[in-house]
Amino acid sequence: MSKETATHKTYKYRLEPTPEQAQTLENILWQCHTLYNIALEQRKTWWQRGQNVGATYPQQKAELPDLKAAFPDLASVHSQVLQDVLLRLEMAFKRFFARVKAGEKPGYPRFQGKGRYHSFTYPQYGNGAVIDGGLLSLSKIGRVRIRVHRPWEGTPKTVTISKEADGWYCCLSCEGVPIHPLPKTGEVTGIDVGLKVFYVTAQNEICDNPRYFRKAEKALRRKQRKLARCQRGSKRRQKVKQQVARHYQKVKRQRADFHHKEALKLLRQYDTIYLEDLQVANLMRNHHLAKSINDAGWAQFRHILEYKAACAGKRVMAIPPHYTSQVCSRCGAYVQKSLSVRTHICTECGLVLDRDHNGAINVLQVGLEQDRREQAKTTLACSDSSGGGTAFRG
């Protein structure tokens, strides 16, 4: 199956372990978190003592049998799960060095506390993890009940067991999943995301910003004050901490559900969608807007929109965001305005338009212009390769 007709997809199913199985899952998670920290400490030590020469993934992987002999508890974990823990650390260091090379803020890999390590992975489906009907067979754990609420497609590759605020989940990663194209409409649009409204299209269709976190903030504040009054290490504190985590989980799921529905709505209506290539991490540095930007979830919405477009046979294109809110969409005049000014008033042509609607039209125009340039380049390259063009030199 070609890449044009297939994609990669992860299916998430809820697990229903017995109390004994849940304790075993907790123990495995603890062993994986401990191994991660041990491997990170070894890398730091080798780097300091070895004159800037650190441990590598193959070296640490080869030392696993000796490490199991020294720490017998690690023998209770499937060997490939332990190897995947070391691979996660290897990837963390690769990303760290890539950021250093790019001149970005490095962010050295950090030790994982008890509450920061939430999952472990069986890297080969069928080797330690297999789903059989309503049961998930896991090596060293047993047969765990699983809610397969929808069938998966494609070929299963990896199985990740994760712990969330309301229990345990299985994430089944599959490749070769066939895409299901949506009917073509021949329509194109540009969207401008914002905080007052979530987005505006070039056709002036407005999607309101639900502000899920802002609405839940009052209840969260009460729970967090209650948590602060609890004695550290007490069972009551653990119970209230779980309640706070579930509040955050609900907000997260509400936002994701909203993003999925809006993305599908746009893709059913338009074949091509242009949006701004926003650097959300840089925008979050504005402490006056960071909470609202995070609540809107622009980056997650773009990721979901692009993924759904690939599955639906549609196209999402990011364009440079420079001056899309400042330039007049009718005459191209530059009209500078602060964020507090919500209406675009052009002093050259007299156009009066909502700021976000003006930006969406500019996004559409820039996207169409980029497409025209790319098409012209492709046409020129094809004519040159076919020998249709001749060059004259004086």
C-alpha positions as CSV (number, residue, x, y, z in Angstrom):
1,M,0.0,0.0,0.0
2,S,1.5,3.4,-1.0
3,K,2.0,6.3,1.3
4,E,-0.7,8.2,-0.7
5,T,-3.4,5.7,0.3
6,A,-2.1,4.7,3.8
7,T,-1.0,6.5,6.9
8,H,0.2,5.8,10.5
9,K,-2.4,5.8,13.3
10,T,-2.5,5.1,17.0
11,Y,-5.6,3.6,18.6
12,K,-6.2,4.1,22.3
13,Y,-8.1,1.6,24.4
14,R,-8.9,1.6,28.1
15,L,-7.5,-1.2,30.3
16,E,-9.4,-2.8,33.2
17,P,-6.7,-4.5,35.3
18,T,-7.4,-6.3,38.6
19,P,-5.9,-4.7,41.8
20,E,-3.0,-7.2,41.6
21,Q,-2.3,-6.4,37.9
22,A,-2.6,-2.6,38.6
23,Q,0.1,-3.0,41.3
24,T,2.3,-5.0,38.9
25,L,1.9,-2.2,36.3
26,E,2.9,0.4,38.9
27,N,6.0,-1.7,39.8
28,I,7.0,-2.0,36.2
29,L,6.6,1.8,35.7
30,W,8.7,2.4,38.8
31,Q,11.5,0.1,37.5
32,C,11.5,1.8,34.1
33,H,11.7,5.2,35.8
34,T,14.5,4.0,37.9
35,L,16.4,2.6,35.0
36,Y,16.0,5.9,33.1
37,N,17.6,7.8,36.0
38,I,20.4,5.3,36.4
39,A,21.2,5.5,32.7
40,L,21.1,9.3,32.7
41,E,23.4,9.4,35.8
42,Q,25.9,7.1,34.0
43,R,25.9,9.3,30.9
44,K,26.6,12.4,33.1
45,T,29.4,10.6,35.0
46,W,31.1,9.2,31.9
47,W,31.0,12.6,30.2
48,Q,32.6,14.3,33.2
49,R,35.3,11.6,33.7
50,G,35.9,10.7,30.0
51,Q,36.9,14.1,28.7
52,N,33.6,14.9,27.0
53,V,33.0,11.3,25.9
54,G,29.6,9.9,27.0
55,A,28.0,6.5,27.1
56,T,26.0,5.4,24.1
57,Y,22.8,3.5,23.6
58,P,24.6,0.3,22.3
59,Q,26.9,0.3,25.3
60,Q,24.1,0.8,27.9
61,K,22.0,-1.8,26.1
62,A,24.9,-4.4,26.3
63,E,25.2,-3.8,30.0
64,L,21.5,-4.6,30.7
65,P,22.2,-8.3,31.6
66,D,24.8,-7.3,34.2
67,L,22.4,-4.6,35.5
68,K,19.7,-7.2,36.0
69,A,22.1,-9.3,38.0
70,A,22.9,-6.3,40.2
71,F,19.3,-5.3,40.5
72,P,17.1,-8.4,40.5
73,D,13.8,-6.3,40.4
74,L,14.6,-5.4,36.8
75,A,14.2,-9.0,35.8
76,S,10.5,-8.6,36.4
77,V,10.3,-6.3,33.3
78,H,10.3,-7.6,29.7
79,S,13.8,-7.1,28.1
80,Q,12.6,-5.1,25.2
81,V,10.7,-2.7,27.5
82,L,14.0,-2.0,29.3
83,Q,15.7,-1.5,25.9
84,D,13.0,1.0,25.0
85,V,13.7,3.0,28.2
86,L,17.3,3.4,27.1
87,L,16.2,4.3,23.6
88,R,14.0,7.1,25.0
89,L,17.0,8.5,26.8
90,E,19.1,8.3,23.6
91,M,16.4,10.2,21.7
92,A,16.3,12.9,24.5
93,F,20.1,13.4,24.1
94,K,19.8,13.5,20.3
95,R,17.2,16.3,20.6
96,F,19.3,18.1,23.1
97,F,22.4,18.1,20.8
98,A,20.2,19.2,17.9
99,R,19.0,22.2,19.9
100,V,22.5,23.1,20.9
101,K,23.6,22.9,17.2
102,A,20.7,25.1,16.1
103,G,21.5,27.7,18.8
104,E,18.2,27.2,20.6
105,K,17.7,26.9,24.4
106,P,19.3,23.4,25.0
107,G,17.2,21.9,27.8
108,Y,19.5,19.2,29.1
109,P,17.7,15.9,29.7
110,R,16.4,15.8,33.3
111,F,15.9,13.1,35.9
112,Q,12.4,11.8,36.0
113,G,10.5,12.1,39.3
114,K,7.9,9.6,40.4
115,G,5.1,11.7,38.9
116,R,6.8,12.5,35.6
117,Y,7.2,9.0,34.1
118,H,3.9,7.7,32.9
119,S,4.3,5.0,30.3
120,F,6.4,2.0,29.0
121,T,6.5,0.5,25.6
122,Y,6.7,-3.0,24.0
123,P,8.5,-2.0,20.7
124,Q,7.4,-5.2,18.8
125,Y,3.7,-6.2,18.7
126,G,3.6,-10.0,19.3
127,N,6.8,-10.0,21.3
128,G,5.5,-9.5,24.8
129,A,2.2,-7.9,24.0
130,V,-0.8,-9.3,22.0
131,I,-4.5,-8.4,21.9
132,D,-6.8,-11.4,21.8
133,G,-10.4,-10.4,21.7
134,G,-11.1,-8.5,25.0
135,L,-7.8,-9.5,26.6
136,L,-4.4,-7.9,26.3
137,S,-1.6,-10.5,27.0
138,L,1.4,-8.7,28.5
139,S,4.7,-10.5,29.3
140,K,5.5,-10.6,33.0
141,I,2.0,-9.2,33.8
142,G,-0.6,-11.6,32.4
143,R,-3.9,-11.2,30.6
144,V,-5.5,-7.8,31.2
145,R,-9.1,-6.9,30.2
146,I,-9.2,-4.3,27.5
147,R,-12.1,-2.3,26.0
148,V,-11.6,-2.6,22.2
149,H,-14.4,-0.1,21.5
150,R,-13.5,0.1,17.8
151,P,-11.5,-2.2,15.6
152,W,-8.0,-1.1,14.5
153,E,-6.8,-1.1,10.9
154,G,-3.4,-1.7,9.4
155,T,-0.5,-3.6,10.9
156,P,0.1,-3.3,14.7
157,K,3.7,-2.3,15.4
158,T,4.1,-1.2,19.0
159,V,2.1,-1.3,22.3
160,T,2.5,1.5,24.9
161,I,0.9,1.2,28.3
162,S,0.2,4.6,29.9
163,K,-1.1,5.7,33.2
164,E,-3.5,8.7,33.3
165,A,-5.5,10.4,36.0
166,D,-8.5,8.0,35.6
167,G,-6.6,4.7,35.0
168,W,-4.5,2.7,32.6
169,Y,-4.6,2.8,28.8
170,C,-3.2,0.8,25.9
171,C,-1.9,2.8,22.8
172,L,-1.7,0.5,19.8
173,S,0.4,2.0,17.0
174,C,-0.4,0.8,13.5
175,E,1.1,1.4,10.1
176,G,-0.4,1.0,6.7
177,V,-3.8,2.3,7.9
178,P,-5.9,3.0,4.7
179,I,-7.1,6.6,4.4
180,H,-10.8,7.4,3.9
181,P,-11.0,10.5,1.6
182,L,-13.7,13.0,2.0
183,P,-15.7,14.2,-1.0
184,K,-14.0,17.1,-2.9
185,T,-15.8,20.4,-2.7
186,G,-13.5,22.6,-4.8
187,E,-13.4,25.3,-2.1
188,V,-10.4,26.9,-0.5
189,T,-10.1,29.2,2.6
190,G,-7.7,30.9,4.9
191,I,-8.1,30.9,8.7
192,D,-6.8,33.3,11.3
193,V,-6.7,31.9,14.8
194,G,-7.2,34.2,17.8
195,L,-8.2,34.6,21.4
196,K,-11.3,36.7,21.2
197,V,-12.7,34.0,18.8
198,F,-11.0,30.7,18.1
199,Y,-10.7,31.2,14.3
200,V,-12.2,33.2,11.5
201,T,-12.2,32.0,7.9
202,A,-11.7,34.2,4.8
203,Q,-15.5,33.7,4.2
204,N,-16.1,35.3,7.6
205,E,-17.3,32.1,9.3
206,I,-16.6,32.6,13.0
207,C,-15.8,29.9,15.5
208,D,-16.2,31.0,19.1
209,N,-13.4,30.3,21.6
210,P,-14.8,27.9,24.3
211,R,-12.2,28.8,26.9
212,Y,-12.4,25.5,28.8
213,F,-9.6,26.2,31.2
214,R,-10.9,29.6,32.1
215,K,-14.3,28.1,32.9
216,A,-12.8,25.4,35.1
217,E,-10.3,27.7,36.8
218,K,-12.6,28.5,39.8
219,A,-13.1,24.9,40.7
220,L,-9.4,24.1,40.1
221,R,-8.4,26.9,42.4
222,R,-10.6,25.5,45.2
223,K,-9.1,22.0,44.8
224,Q,-5.6,23.3,44.7
225,R,-6.1,25.3,47.9
226,K,-7.5,22.2,49.5
227,L,-4.4,20.3,48.2
228,A,-2.1,22.9,49.7
229,R,-3.7,22.4,53.2
230,C,-3.1,18.6,53.1
231,Q,-0.2,17.1,55.0
232,R,2.5,15.8,52.7
233,G,2.6,12.1,52.5
234,S,-0.9,11.6,53.8
235,K,-3.6,9.5,52.1
236,R,-5.9,12.5,52.0
237,R,-3.3,14.5,50.1
238,Q,-3.0,11.7,47.6
239,K,-6.8,11.6,47.2
240,V,-7.1,15.3,46.6
241,K,-4.1,15.3,44.2
242,Q,-6.0,12.7,42.2
243,Q,-9.1,14.9,42.1
244,V,-7.0,17.9,40.8
245,A,-5.4,15.6,38.1
246,R,-8.9,14.6,36.9
247,H,-10.0,18.2,36.7
248,Y,-7.0,18.9,34.4
249,Q,-7.7,15.7,32.4
250,K,-11.3,16.8,31.8
251,V,-10.2,20.2,30.5
252,K,-7.6,18.5,28.2
253,R,-10.2,16.1,26.8
254,Q,-12.8,18.9,26.2
255,R,-10.2,20.9,24.3
256,A,-9.1,17.9,22.2
257,D,-12.7,17.0,21.4
258,F,-13.4,20.5,20.3
259,H,-10.3,20.6,18.1
260,H,-11.2,17.3,16.4
261,K,-14.8,18.4,15.7
262,E,-13.8,21.8,14.3
263,A,-11.0,20.2,12.1
264,L,-13.5,17.7,10.6
265,K,-16.0,20.5,10.0
266,L,-13.4,22.5,8.1
267,L,-12.2,19.6,6.1
268,R,-15.7,18.6,5.0
269,Q,-16.2,22.1,3.7
270,Y,-12.8,22.9,2.1
271,D,-10.3,21.1,0.0
272,T,-7.4,23.4,0.8
273,I,-6.9,25.3,4.1
274,Y,-4.2,27.9,4.6
275,L,-3.2,29.0,8.1
276,E,-0.4,31.0,9.7
277,D,2.9,29.2,10.6
278,L,2.8,30.5,14.2
279,Q,5.7,29.9,16.5
280,V,3.5,29.3,19.6
281,A,6.4,28.6,21.9
282,N,7.7,32.2,21.2
283,L,4.2,33.7,21.7
284,M,3.9,32.0,25.1
285,R,6.7,34.2,26.4
286,N,4.2,37.0,26.7
287,H,3.0,36.3,30.2
288,H,-0.1,38.4,29.8
289,L,-1.4,36.1,27.0
290,A,0.3,32.8,27.8
291,K,-2.6,31.3,29.7
292,S,-5.1,32.3,27.1
293,I,-2.9,30.9,24.2
294,N,-2.4,27.7,26.1
295,D,-6.2,27.4,26.7
296,A,-6.9,27.9,23.0
297,G,-4.4,25.2,22.0
298,W,-3.4,26.6,18.6
299,A,-0.5,24.1,18.2
300,Q,-2.6,21.1,19.0
301,F,-5.4,22.3,16.6
302,R,-2.9,22.6,13.8
303,H,-1.5,19.2,14.4
304,I,-5.0,17.6,14.4
305,L,-6.0,19.5,11.3
306,E,-2.9,18.4,9.4
307,Y,-3.3,14.8,10.4
308,K,-7.0,14.7,9.6
309,A,-6.3,16.4,6.2
310,A,-3.8,13.6,5.4
311,C,-6.3,10.9,6.3
312,A,-9.1,12.7,4.3
313,G,-7.1,13.4,1.2
314,K,-7.3,17.2,1.7
315,R,-4.5,19.8,2.1
316,V,-3.4,22.1,4.9
317,M,-0.7,24.6,4.1
318,A,1.2,26.9,6.5
319,I,2.2,30.3,5.3
320,P,4.5,33.0,6.9
321,P,2.5,35.0,9.5
322,H,4.3,38.3,8.9
323,Y,2.0,41.4,8.8
324,T,-1.2,39.4,8.0
325,S,-3.1,41.5,10.5
326,Q,-1.5,44.8,9.6
327,V,-1.8,44.8,5.8
328,C,-5.1,45.8,4.1
329,S,-6.6,42.9,2.3
330,R,-8.1,45.1,-0.4
331,C,-5.3,47.5,-1.4
332,G,-2.2,46.1,0.4
333,A,-1.5,49.3,2.4
334,Y,0.3,48.8,5.7
335,V,-2.0,49.9,8.6
336,Q,-0.2,49.4,12.0
337,K,-2.4,48.6,15.0
338,S,-1.9,47.2,18.5
339,L,-3.6,44.0,19.7
340,S,-6.3,46.0,21.5
341,V,-7.5,47.4,18.2
342,R,-10.0,44.9,16.9
343,T,-11.2,46.7,13.7
344,H,-9.1,47.2,10.6
345,I,-9.6,50.7,9.1
346,C,-7.6,51.4,6.0
347,T,-6.6,55.0,5.5
348,E,-5.8,54.4,1.8
349,C,-9.0,52.7,0.4
350,G,-11.3,53.2,3.3
351,L,-11.9,49.4,4.0
352,V,-13.5,48.8,7.4
353,L,-13.3,45.1,8.5
354,D,-12.9,43.0,11.6
355,R,-9.2,42.6,12.3
356,D,-9.4,38.8,12.3
357,H,-11.4,38.6,9.1
358,N,-8.9,40.9,7.4
359,G,-6.1,38.6,8.5
360,A,-7.9,35.5,7.2
361,I,-8.3,37.1,3.8
362,N,-4.6,38.0,3.7
363,V,-3.7,34.4,4.7
364,L,-5.8,33.1,1.8
365,Q,-4.2,35.5,-0.7
366,V,-0.7,34.7,0.4
367,G,-1.4,31.0,0.3
368,L,-2.9,31.2,-3.3
369,E,0.1,33.3,-4.4
370,Q,2.5,30.7,-3.0
371,D,0.7,27.9,-4.8
372,R,0.9,29.9,-8.1
373,R,4.6,30.3,-7.7
374,E,5.1,26.6,-6.9
375,Q,3.0,25.7,-9.9
376,A,5.0,28.0,-12.2
377,K,8.3,26.5,-10.9
378,T,7.0,23.0,-11.5
379,T,5.8,23.8,-15.0
380,L,9.2,25.4,-15.9
381,A,11.1,22.5,-14.5
382,C,9.0,20.0,-16.5
383,S,9.5,22.0,-19.7
384,D,13.2,22.2,-19.2
385,S,13.5,18.5,-18.5
386,S,11.5,17.6,-21.6
387,G,13.8,19.7,-23.8
388,G,11.1,22.1,-24.8
389,G,13.1,25.2,-23.8
390,T,16.2,26.6,-25.6
391,A,18.8,28.9,-24.2
392,F,20.3,31.7,-26.2
393,R,23.7,33.1,-25.4
394,G,25.0,36.2,-27.0
